[in-house]
Amino acid sequence: MKQNITLSMEKDLIRKSKILAAKREISISKLLSRELTRILSDEDLYESAQKRATARLKKGVHLGGKILATREELHERR
């Protein structure tokens, strides 16, 4: 469902936006809508990647080898 909003922007930004929208043969509304959609999509992808990376860090990575001594044995004072 679409809904109208009101924005306040600098006059120069509005002028440049009109020029860009005209070059792309779309309205300013469509231009802003596409850009916001792209930004939000990128944000969703970033959050998803961040969650996957955090899960991998929590799980850890097995680098092979065997544990031959406990931490206490390694640091035992003689």
Beta strands, then each sheet from edge to edge (+ up, - down):
end
